[in-house]
Every structure is written in structure tokens, then in C-alpha cells.
Amino acid sequence: MDELTKDLELLESIEFFEDKKEVTLGALVSLEFNGQERNYFISSAAGGNLLKIKDLTVLVISVFSPIGQAAIGLRVHDEFEVNQGETSRIYKVLAIK
């Protein structure tokens, strides 16, 4: 229960949907992979939930996930690589809110 309380307190302290200069906890990030744009919300809590906000589909991911860890601190136009098993994926940061 203490862990859930801490996660809730952390989420309540985030200033959502303000323009950010770099990827941080609480950021809504648009990433390009393989020519497709996808939106991710960087959360302190467990990820995996798919949200629909108007016409925008957003996947909630943990800051501790491979994508979350690699994206923290990056800026628009930065690229990063995530290794998943024997494959590697290159992502590009398109936008940060």
C-alpha cells in the first residue's frame, strides 16, 4: 500500500501537458519508430494501459521500462536505441508535452 501511495503522490505533483524541453516523468511523448508515430505517457507507476484521449491513442509506460529509461532527458529530434532480445529498435523524439 505504501508504494501505491507514493506513486499517487508523485503523479499528483506532475504538471501535465505543459510544453517540456526534455523527456521527463509525466511527459506525453510522441516517438517515431519504423515510420510510424506513437504516443507514450511516461509514468512512475506500472505501464501497459492504452488510453484514448479524443483522437489521440496513448500508451502508458513506466519510467523504468526500456523505452522510458532510454528516453528520459532527451529532446525533440533526438534518437535513441532500445535493445529487445536480439533485435534493436531506433526511436526518434518528435514532440514532448
Biopython code that builds the backbone (N, CA, C, O; Angstrom):
import numpy as np
from Bio.PDB.StructureBuilder import StructureBuilder

atoms = [
    (1, "MET", "N", (0.824, -1.200, 0.000)),
    (1, "MET", "CA", (0.000, 0.000, 0.000)),
    (1, "MET", "C", (0.864, 1.258, 0.000)),
    (1, "MET", "O", (0.501, 2.248, -0.635)),
    (2, "ASP", "N", (1.999, 1.242, 0.698)),
    (2, "ASP", "CA", (2.875, 2.410, 0.736)),
    (2, "ASP", "C", (3.390, 2.771, -0.649)),
    (2, "ASP", "O", (3.525, 3.950, -0.979)),
    (3, "GLU", "N", (3.681, 1.748, -1.466)),
    (3, "GLU", "CA", (4.171, 2.003, -2.818)),
    (3, "GLU", "C", (3.108, 2.685, -3.668)),
    (3, "GLU", "O", (3.423, 3.600, -4.428)),
    (4, "LEU", "N", (1.862, 2.257, -3.553)),
    (4, "LEU", "CA", (0.770, 2.899, -4.292)),
    (4, "LEU", "C", (0.573, 4.338, -3.844)),
    (4, "LEU", "O", (0.328, 5.216, -4.672)),
    (5, "THR", "N", (0.676, 4.589, -2.553)),
    (5, "THR", "CA", (0.542, 5.949, -2.032)),
    (5, "THR", "C", (1.646, 6.844, -2.587)),
    (5, "THR", "O", (1.386, 7.985, -2.968)),
    (6, "LYS", "N", (2.870, 6.336, -2.636)),
    (6, "LYS", "CA", (3.994, 7.110, -3.174)),
    (6, "LYS", "C", (3.783, 7.404, -4.659)),
    (6, "LYS", "O", (4.026, 8.522, -5.116)),
    (7, "ASP", "N", (3.327, 6.391, -5.414)),
    (7, "ASP", "CA", (3.060, 6.593, -6.841)),
    (7, "ASP", "C", (1.990, 7.658, -7.053)),
    (7, "ASP", "O", (2.126, 8.514, -7.927)),
    (8, "LEU", "N", (0.925, 7.605, -6.254)),
    (8, "LEU", "CA", (-0.154, 8.581, -6.365)),
    (8, "LEU", "C", (0.345, 9.989, -6.048)),
    (8, "LEU", "O", (0.007, 10.936, -6.758)),
    (9, "GLU", "N", (1.136, 10.136, -5.000)),
    (9, "GLU", "CA", (1.688, 11.445, -4.639)),
    (9, "GLU", "C", (2.577, 11.984, -5.751)),
    (9, "GLU", "O", (2.530, 13.172, -6.069)),
    (10, "LEU", "N", (3.390, 11.108, -6.345)),
    (10, "LEU", "CA", (4.269, 11.530, -7.432)),
    (10, "LEU", "C", (3.462, 11.969, -8.648)),
    (10, "LEU", "O", (3.770, 12.992, -9.259)),
    (11, "LEU", "N", (2.434, 11.204, -9.003)),
    (11, "LEU", "CA", (1.587, 11.576, -10.147)),
    (11, "LEU", "C", (0.862, 12.890, -9.904)),
    (11, "LEU", "O", (0.705, 13.686, -10.830)),
    (12, "GLU", "N", (0.418, 13.132, -8.677)),
    (12, "GLU", "CA", (-0.290, 14.380, -8.370)),
    (12, "GLU", "C", (0.631, 15.594, -8.448)),
    (12, "GLU", "O", (0.149, 16.713, -8.628)),
    (13, "SER", "N", (1.929, 15.404, -8.318)),
    (13, "SER", "CA", (2.869, 16.533, -8.343)),
    (13, "SER", "C", (3.299, 16.914, -9.758)),
    (13, "SER", "O", (3.958, 17.937, -9.947)),
    (14, "ILE", "N", (2.936, 16.109, -10.746)),
    (14, "ILE", "CA", (3.359, 16.353, -12.125)),
    (14, "ILE", "C", (2.493, 17.438, -12.759)),
    (14, "ILE", "O", (1.273, 17.448, -12.590)),
    (15, "GLU", "N", (3.136, 18.352, -13.490)),
    (15, "GLU", "CA", (2.417, 19.379, -14.232)),
    (15, "GLU", "C", (2.164, 18.828, -15.634)),
    (15, "GLU", "O", (3.029, 18.895, -16.507)),
    (16, "PHE", "N", (0.969, 18.285, -15.832)),
    (16, "PHE", "CA", (0.652, 17.599, -17.077)),
    (16, "PHE", "C", (0.432, 18.564, -18.232)),
    (16, "PHE", "O", (-0.078, 19.671, -18.059)),
    (17, "PHE", "N", (0.827, 18.115, -19.402)),
    (17, "PHE", "CA", (0.546, 18.734, -20.689)),
    (17, "PHE", "C", (1.063, 20.164, -20.835)),
    (17, "PHE", "O", (0.532, 20.935, -21.636)),
    (18, "GLU", "N", (2.078, 20.519, -20.080)),
    (18, "GLU", "CA", (2.774, 21.774, -20.344)),
    (18, "GLU", "C", (3.942, 21.433, -21.251)),
    (18, "GLU", "O", (4.535, 20.361, -21.131)),
    (19, "ASP", "N", (4.275, 22.349, -22.163)),
    (19, "ASP", "CA", (5.400, 22.079, -23.047)),
    (19, "ASP", "C", (6.659, 21.862, -22.223)),
    (19, "ASP", "O", (6.947, 22.609, -21.288)),
    (20, "LYS", "N", (7.398, 20.831, -22.589)),
    (20, "LYS", "CA", (8.633, 20.498, -21.900)),
    (20, "LYS", "C", (9.775, 20.521, -22.904)),
    (20, "LYS", "O", (9.577, 20.259, -24.090)),
    (21, "LYS", "N", (10.964, 20.836, -22.424)),
    (21, "LYS", "CA", (12.134, 20.866, -23.297)),
    (21, "LYS", "C", (12.770, 19.495, -23.437)),
    (21, "LYS", "O", (13.439, 19.209, -24.429)),
    (22, "GLU", "N", (12.555, 18.642, -22.428)),
    (22, "GLU", "CA", (13.120, 17.304, -22.498)),
    (22, "GLU", "C", (12.146, 16.294, -21.900)),
    (22, "GLU", "O", (11.218, 16.656, -21.176)),
    (23, "VAL", "N", (12.373, 15.038, -22.211)),
    (23, "VAL", "CA", (11.518, 13.965, -21.720)),
    (23, "VAL", "C", (11.763, 13.797, -20.222)),
    (23, "VAL", "O", (12.893, 13.584, -19.783)),
    (24, "THR", "N", (10.681, 13.898, -19.448)),
    (24, "THR", "CA", (10.743, 13.743, -18.003)),
    (24, "THR", "C", (9.579, 12.860, -17.559)),
    (24, "THR", "O", (8.706, 12.510, -18.353)),
    (25, "LEU", "N", (9.587, 12.516, -16.299)),
    (25, "LEU", "CA", (8.462, 11.818, -15.712)),
    (25, "LEU", "C", (7.230, 12.693, -15.884)),
    (25, "LEU", "O", (7.277, 13.888, -15.591)),
    (26, "GLY", "N", (6.145, 12.127, -16.348)),
    (26, "GLY", "CA", (4.920, 12.880, -16.580)),
    (26, "GLY", "C", (4.804, 13.477, -17.963)),
    (26, "GLY", "O", (3.840, 14.183, -18.258)),
    (27, "ALA", "N", (5.784, 13.200, -18.823)),
    (27, "ALA", "CA", (5.748, 13.750, -20.177)),
    (27, "ALA", "C", (4.867, 12.896, -21.081)),
    (27, "ALA", "O", (4.801, 11.674, -20.947)),
    (28, "LEU", "N", (4.201, 13.568, -21.992)),
    (28, "LEU", "CA", (3.498, 12.917, -23.089)),
    (28, "LEU", "C", (4.432, 13.054, -24.289)),
    (28, "LEU", "O", (4.695, 14.164, -24.753)),
    (29, "VAL", "N", (4.927, 11.932, -24.786)),
    (29, "VAL", "CA", (5.987, 11.942, -25.789)),
    (29, "VAL", "C", (5.507, 11.270, -27.070)),
    (29, "VAL", "O", (4.947, 10.174, -27.041)),
    (30, "SER", "N", (5.736, 11.943, -28.192)),
    (30, "SER", "CA", (5.471, 11.345, -29.498)),
    (30, "SER", "C", (6.790, 10.826, -30.041)),
    (30, "SER", "O", (7.754, 11.576, -30.193)),
    (31, "LEU", "N", (6.820, 9.533, -30.332)),
    (31, "LEU", "CA", (8.026, 8.898, -30.849)),
    (31, "LEU", "C", (7.747, 8.302, -32.218)),
    (31, "LEU", "O", (6.643, 7.833, -32.496)),
    (32, "GLU", "N", (8.758, 8.328, -33.060)),
    (32, "GLU", "CA", (8.669, 7.682, -34.364)),
    (32, "GLU", "C", (9.505, 6.416, -34.331)),
    (32, "GLU", "O", (10.663, 6.425, -33.912)),
    (33, "PHE", "N", (8.902, 5.335, -34.778)),
    (33, "PHE", "CA", (9.614, 4.080, -34.941)),
    (33, "PHE", "C", (9.122, 3.437, -36.229)),
    (33, "PHE", "O", (7.922, 3.240, -36.420)),
    (34, "ASN", "N", (10.057, 3.116, -37.106)),
    (34, "ASN", "CA", (9.718, 2.417, -38.337)),
    (34, "ASN", "C", (8.703, 3.189, -39.177)),
    (34, "ASN", "O", (7.840, 2.589, -39.818)),
    (35, "GLY", "N", (8.806, 4.515, -39.174)),
    (35, "GLY", "CA", (7.920, 5.346, -39.978)),
    (35, "GLY", "C", (6.551, 5.601, -39.378)),
    (35, "GLY", "O", (5.710, 6.243, -40.006)),
    (36, "GLN", "N", (6.314, 5.103, -38.163)),
    (36, "GLN", "CA", (5.022, 5.308, -37.509)),
    (36, "GLN", "C", (5.192, 6.144, -36.250)),
    (36, "GLN", "O", (6.160, 5.986, -35.507)),
    (37, "GLU", "N", (4.239, 7.032, -36.025)),
    (37, "GLU", "CA", (4.251, 7.865, -34.821)),
    (37, "GLU", "C", (3.365, 7.224, -33.754)),
    (37, "GLU", "O", (2.229, 6.832, -34.018)),
    (38, "ARG", "N", (3.913, 7.127, -32.543)),
    (38, "ARG", "CA", (3.153, 6.599, -31.411)),
    (38, "ARG", "C", (3.351, 7.519, -30.219)),
    (38, "ARG", "O", (4.390, 8.165, -30.081)),
    (39, "ASN", "N", (2.337, 7.569, -29.356)),
    (39, "ASN", "CA", (2.353, 8.459, -28.201)),
    (39, "ASN", "C", (2.468, 7.655, -26.915)),
    (39, "ASN", "O", (1.794, 6.642, -26.728)),
    (40, "TYR", "N", (3.343, 8.136, -26.032)),
    (40, "TYR", "CA", (3.604, 7.463, -24.766)),
    (40, "TYR", "C", (3.498, 8.467, -23.621)),
    (40, "TYR", "O", (3.937, 9.611, -23.744)),
    (41, "PHE", "N", (2.919, 8.034, -22.523)),
    (41, "PHE", "CA", (2.918, 8.823, -21.304)),
    (41, "PHE", "C", (3.898, 8.155, -20.356)),
    (41, "PHE", "O", (3.752, 6.974, -20.041)),
    (42, "ILE", "N", (4.911, 8.913, -19.891)),
    (42, "ILE", "CA", (5.946, 8.380, -19.010)),
    (42, "ILE", "C", (5.451, 8.487, -17.567)),
    (42, "ILE", "O", (5.280, 9.587, -17.041)),
    (43, "SER", "N", (5.222, 7.333, -16.932)),
    (43, "SER", "CA", (4.644, 7.276, -15.596)),
    (43, "SER", "C", (5.612, 6.643, -14.607)),
    (43, "SER", "O", (6.494, 5.871, -14.983)),
    (44, "SER", "N", (5.428, 6.984, -13.336)),
    (44, "SER", "CA", (6.219, 6.341, -12.290)),
    (44, "SER", "C", (5.621, 4.996, -11.922)),
    (44, "SER", "O", (6.308, 4.129, -11.382)),
    (45, "ALA", "N", (4.346, 4.827, -12.215)),
    (45, "ALA", "CA", (3.636, 3.584, -11.882)),
    (45, "ALA", "C", (3.800, 2.588, -13.031)),
    (45, "ALA", "O", (4.378, 2.904, -14.071)),
    (46, "ALA", "N", (3.291, 1.411, -12.821)),
    (46, "ALA", "CA", (3.350, 0.380, -13.857)),
    (46, "ALA", "C", (2.624, 0.850, -15.109)),
    (46, "ALA", "O", (1.607, 1.538, -15.031)),
    (47, "GLY", "N", (3.147, 0.478, -16.237)),
    (47, "GLY", "CA", (2.550, 0.876, -17.502)),
    (47, "GLY", "C", (1.693, -0.228, -18.085)),
    (47, "GLY", "O", (1.312, -1.180, -17.404)),
    (48, "GLY", "N", (1.401, -0.072, -19.365)),
    (48, "GLY", "CA", (0.658, -1.082, -20.080)),
    (48, "GLY", "C", (-0.758, -0.695, -20.440)),
    (48, "GLY", "O", (-1.397, -1.365, -21.251)),
    (49, "ASN", "N", (-1.260, 0.378, -19.849)),
    (49, "ASN", "CA", (-2.622, 0.813, -20.165)),
    (49, "ASN", "C", (-2.627, 1.640, -21.444)),
    (49, "ASN", "O", (-1.754, 2.480, -21.656)),
    (50, "LEU", "N", (-3.609, 1.395, -22.282)),
    (50, "LEU", "CA", (-3.800, 2.146, -23.512)),
    (50, "LEU", "C", (-4.951, 3.112, -23.282)),
    (50, "LEU", "O", (-6.056, 2.692, -22.941)),
    (51, "LEU", "N", (-4.700, 4.395, -23.466)),
    (51, "LEU", "CA", (-5.712, 5.422, -23.238)),
    (51, "LEU", "C", (-6.116, 6.052, -24.559)),
    (51, "LEU", "O", (-5.307, 6.157, -25.480)),
    (52, "LYS", "N", (-7.362, 6.466, -24.645)),
    (52, "LYS", "CA", (-7.857, 7.188, -25.818)),
    (52, "LYS", "C", (-8.279, 8.569, -25.328)),
    (52, "LYS", "O", (-9.231, 8.689, -24.557)),
    (53, "ILE", "N", (-7.577, 9.614, -25.771)),
    (53, "ILE", "CA", (-7.873, 10.993, -25.389)),
    (53, "ILE", "C", (-8.246, 11.727, -26.665)),
    (53, "ILE", "O", (-7.384, 12.088, -27.467)),
    (54, "LYS", "N", (-9.559, 11.946, -26.843)),
    (54, "LYS", "CA", (-10.098, 12.489, -28.097)),
    (54, "LYS", "C", (-9.629, 11.590, -29.240)),
    (54, "LYS", "O", (-9.976, 10.409, -29.260)),
    (55, "ASP", "N", (-8.856, 12.108, -30.183)),
    (55, "ASP", "CA", (-8.385, 11.310, -31.309)),
    (55, "ASP", "C", (-6.989, 10.751, -31.089)),
    (55, "ASP", "O", (-6.400, 10.175, -32.003)),
    (56, "LEU", "N", (-6.460, 10.915, -29.895)),
    (56, "LEU", "CA", (-5.089, 10.516, -29.587)),
    (56, "LEU", "C", (-5.078, 9.213, -28.788)),
    (56, "LEU", "O", (-5.742, 9.109, -27.757)),
    (57, "THR", "N", (-4.334, 8.233, -29.259)),
    (57, "THR", "CA", (-4.140, 6.978, -28.528)),
    (57, "THR", "C", (-2.786, 7.062, -27.834)),
    (57, "THR", "O", (-1.773, 7.365, -28.464)),
    (58, "VAL", "N", (-2.778, 6.789, -26.522)),
    (58, "VAL", "CA", (-1.572, 6.937, -25.709)),
    (58, "VAL", "C", (-1.332, 5.655, -24.927)),
    (58, "VAL", "O", (-2.242, 5.130, -24.286)),
    (59, "LEU", "N", (-0.108, 5.155, -24.983)),
    (59, "LEU", "CA", (0.280, 4.007, -24.183)),
    (59, "LEU", "C", (1.015, 4.516, -22.956)),
    (59, "LEU", "O", (1.988, 5.261, -23.076)),
    (60, "VAL", "N", (0.557, 4.118, -21.779)),
    (60, "VAL", "CA", (1.231, 4.479, -20.527)),
    (60, "VAL", "C", (2.384, 3.507, -20.337)),
    (60, "VAL", "O", (2.193, 2.290, -20.342)),
    (61, "ILE", "N", (3.596, 4.061, -20.166)),
    (61, "ILE", "CA", (4.763, 3.214, -19.909)),
    (61, "ILE", "C", (5.461, 3.696, -18.645)),
    (61, "ILE", "O", (5.397, 4.874, -18.294)),
    (62, "SER", "N", (6.115, 2.784, -17.983)),
    (62, "SER", "CA", (6.862, 3.107, -16.771)),
    (62, "SER", "C", (8.177, 3.778, -17.133)),
    (62, "SER", "O", (8.778, 3.491, -18.169)),
    (63, "VAL", "N", (8.607, 4.670, -16.266)),
    (63, "VAL", "CA", (9.909, 5.303, -16.431)),
    (63, "VAL", "C", (11.020, 4.247, -16.354)),
    (63, "VAL", "O", (12.146, 4.493, -16.785)),
    (64, "PHE", "N", (10.695, 3.079, -15.807)),
    (64, "PHE", "CA", (11.678, 2.004, -15.662)),
    (64, "PHE", "C", (11.647, 1.017, -16.826)),
    (64, "PHE", "O", (12.450, 0.085, -16.861)),
    (65, "SER", "N", (10.733, 1.207, -17.781)),
    (65, "SER", "CA", (10.676, 0.347, -18.966)),
    (65, "SER", "C", (11.866, 0.674, -19.872)),
    (65, "SER", "O", (12.479, 1.731, -19.718)),
    (66, "PRO", "N", (12.200, -0.207, -20.806)),
    (66, "PRO", "CA", (13.325, 0.091, -21.708)),
    (66, "PRO", "C", (13.163, 1.411, -22.470)),
    (66, "PRO", "O", (14.116, 2.184, -22.572)),
    (67, "ILE", "N", (11.968, 1.675, -23.003)),
    (67, "ILE", "CA", (11.749, 2.934, -23.726)),
    (67, "ILE", "C", (11.794, 4.109, -22.756)),
    (67, "ILE", "O", (12.421, 5.127, -23.047)),
    (68, "GLY", "N", (11.136, 3.978, -21.609)),
    (68, "GLY", "CA", (11.125, 5.044, -20.611)),
    (68, "GLY", "C", (12.521, 5.411, -20.149)),
    (68, "GLY", "O", (12.869, 6.591, -20.092)),
    (69, "GLN", "N", (13.320, 4.412, -19.819)),
    (69, "GLN", "CA", (14.688, 4.664, -19.359)),
    (69, "GLN", "C", (15.522, 5.354, -20.432)),
    (69, "GLN", "O", (16.260, 6.297, -20.146)),
    (70, "ALA", "N", (15.401, 4.877, -21.673)),
    (70, "ALA", "CA", (16.218, 5.420, -22.761)),
    (70, "ALA", "C", (15.805, 6.834, -23.152)),
    (70, "ALA", "O", (16.646, 7.619, -23.590)),
    (71, "ALA", "N", (14.527, 7.172, -23.002)),
    (71, "ALA", "CA", (14.025, 8.471, -23.468)),
    (71, "ALA", "C", (14.233, 9.602, -22.464)),
    (71, "ALA", "O", (14.301, 10.766, -22.860)),
    (72, "ILE", "N", (14.334, 9.287, -21.178)),
    (72, "ILE", "CA", (14.477, 10.339, -20.156)),
    (72, "ILE", "C", (15.671, 11.233, -20.469)),
    (72, "ILE", "O", (16.776, 10.755, -20.727)),
    (73, "GLY", "N", (15.427, 12.538, -20.442)),
    (73, "GLY", "CA", (16.480, 13.524, -20.676)),
    (73, "GLY", "C", (16.683, 13.909, -22.126)),
    (73, "GLY", "O", (17.437, 14.838, -22.415)),
    (74, "LEU", "N", (16.024, 13.214, -23.049)),
    (74, "LEU", "CA", (16.198, 13.538, -24.464)),
    (74, "LEU", "C", (15.315, 14.713, -24.871)),
    (74, "LEU", "O", (14.369, 15.074, -24.171)),
    (75, "ARG", "N", (15.646, 15.297, -26.012)),
    (75, "ARG", "CA", (14.915, 16.444, -26.555)),
    (75, "ARG", "C", (14.343, 16.088, -27.924)),
    (75, "ARG", "O", (14.673, 15.055, -28.506)),
    (76, "VAL", "N", (13.479, 16.968, -28.421)),
    (76, "VAL", "CA", (12.896, 16.780, -29.747)),
    (76, "VAL", "C", (14.014, 16.621, -30.776)),
    (76, "VAL", "O", (15.012, 17.341, -30.728)),
    (77, "HIS", "N", (13.852, 15.698, -31.688)),
    (77, "HIS", "CA", (14.769, 15.320, -32.767)),
    (77, "HIS", "C", (15.865, 14.355, -32.314)),
    (77, "HIS", "O", (16.583, 13.818, -33.157)),
    (78, "ASP", "N", (16.016, 14.116, -30.991)),
    (78, "ASP", "CA", (16.999, 13.131, -30.531)),
    (78, "ASP", "C", (16.539, 11.736, -30.927)),
    (78, "ASP", "O", (15.342, 11.459, -31.002)),
    (79, "GLU", "N", (17.502, 10.871, -31.177)),
    (79, "GLU", "CA", (17.210, 9.477, -31.462)),
    (79, "GLU", "C", (17.837, 8.611, -30.384)),
    (79, "GLU", "O", (18.842, 8.981, -29.776)),
    (80, "PHE", "N", (17.224, 7.444, -30.156)),
    (80, "PHE", "CA", (17.788, 6.508, -29.189)),
    (80, "PHE", "C", (17.493, 5.090, -29.622)),
    (80, "PHE", "O", (16.575, 4.837, -30.402)),
    (81, "GLU", "N", (18.280, 4.176, -29.108)),
    (81, "GLU", "CA", (18.162, 2.770, -29.472)),
    (81, "GLU", "C", (17.738, 1.956, -28.259)),
    (81, "GLU", "O", (18.228, 2.164, -27.150)),
    (82, "VAL", "N", (16.827, 1.035, -28.487)),
    (82, "VAL", "CA", (16.373, 0.124, -27.439)),
    (82, "VAL", "C", (16.612, -1.293, -27.931)),
    (82, "VAL", "O", (16.125, -1.680, -28.993)),
    (83, "ASN", "N", (17.361, -2.060, -27.159)),
    (83, "ASN", "CA", (17.608, -3.459, -27.490)),
    (83, "ASN", "C", (16.565, -4.324, -26.811)),
    (83, "ASN", "O", (16.348, -4.225, -25.603)),
    (84, "GLN", "N", (15.923, -5.170, -27.594)),
    (84, "GLN", "CA", (14.928, -6.102, -27.077)),
    (84, "GLN", "C", (15.290, -7.488, -27.584)),
    (84, "GLN", "O", (14.995, -7.855, -28.721)),
    (85, "GLY", "N", (15.933, -8.239, -26.716)),
    (85, "GLY", "CA", (16.408, -9.555, -27.130)),
    (85, "GLY", "C", (17.504, -9.396, -28.157)),
    (85, "GLY", "O", (18.488, -8.693, -27.928)),
    (86, "GLU", "N", (17.331, -10.045, -29.278)),
    (86, "GLU", "CA", (18.333, -9.969, -30.339)),
    (86, "GLU", "C", (18.058, -8.853, -31.330)),
    (86, "GLU", "O", (18.839, -8.632, -32.256)),
    (87, "THR", "N", (16.951, -8.148, -31.141)),
    (87, "THR", "CA", (16.622, -7.063, -32.062)),
    (87, "THR", "C", (16.878, -5.718, -31.411)),
    (87, "THR", "O", (16.917, -5.589, -30.187)),
    (88, "SER", "N", (17.048, -4.742, -32.246)),
    (88, "SER", "CA", (17.310, -3.379, -31.804)),
    (88, "SER", "C", (16.354, -2.451, -32.536)),
    (88, "SER", "O", (16.110, -2.613, -33.731)),
    (89, "ARG", "N", (15.811, -1.475, -31.807)),
    (89, "ARG", "CA", (14.885, -0.516, -32.404)),
    (89, "ARG", "C", (15.424, 0.902, -32.209)),
    (89, "ARG", "O", (15.925, 1.251, -31.140)),
    (90, "ILE", "N", (15.309, 1.703, -33.257)),
    (90, "ILE", "CA", (15.720, 3.106, -33.207)),
    (90, "ILE", "C", (14.456, 3.955, -33.155)),
    (90, "ILE", "O", (13.580, 3.831, -34.010)),
    (91, "TYR", "N", (14.370, 4.813, -32.151)),
    (91, "TYR", "CA", (13.233, 5.721, -31.974)),
    (91, "TYR", "C", (13.720, 7.158, -32.143)),
    (91, "TYR", "O", (14.879, 7.469, -31.867)),
    (92, "LYS", "N", (12.828, 8.021, -32.596)),
    (92, "LYS", "CA", (13.119, 9.455, -32.715)),
    (92, "LYS", "C", (12.055, 10.215, -31.956)),
    (92, "LYS", "O", (10.866, 9.931, -32.102)),
    (93, "VAL", "N", (12.473, 11.195, -31.132)),
    (93, "VAL", "CA", (11.548, 12.023, -30.376)),
    (93, "VAL", "C", (10.988, 13.094, -31.306)),
    (93, "VAL", "O", (11.734, 13.916, -31.838)),
    (94, "LEU", "N", (9.667, 13.079, -31.499)),
    (94, "LEU", "CA", (9.006, 14.039, -32.377)),
    (94, "LEU", "C", (8.433, 15.231, -31.615)),
    (94, "LEU", "O", (8.483, 16.359, -32.103)),
    (95, "ALA", "N", (7.891, 14.990, -30.426)),
    (95, "ALA", "CA", (7.269, 16.067, -29.644)),
    (95, "ALA", "C", (7.237, 15.654, -28.180)),
    (95, "ALA", "O", (7.204, 14.469, -27.851)),
    (96, "ILE", "N", (7.246, 16.662, -27.306)),
    (96, "ILE", "CA", (7.181, 16.448, -25.855)),
    (96, "ILE", "C", (6.214, 17.454, -25.265)),
    (96, "ILE", "O", (6.316, 18.652, -25.528)),
    (97, "LYS", "N", (5.273, 16.967, -24.466)),
    (97, "LYS", "CA", (4.316, 17.846, -23.770)),
    (97, "LYS", "C", (4.380, 17.542, -22.300)),
    (97, "LYS", "O", (3.663, 18.157, -21.511)),
]
sb = StructureBuilder()
sb.init_structure("model")
sb.init_model(0)
sb.init_chain("A")
sb.init_seg("    ")
for serial, (resi, resn, name, xyz) in enumerate(atoms, 1):
    if name == "N":
        sb.init_residue(resn, " ", resi, " ")
    sb.init_atom(name, np.array(xyz, "f"), 0.0, 1.0, " ", f" {name:<3s}", serial, name[0])
structure = sb.get_structure()
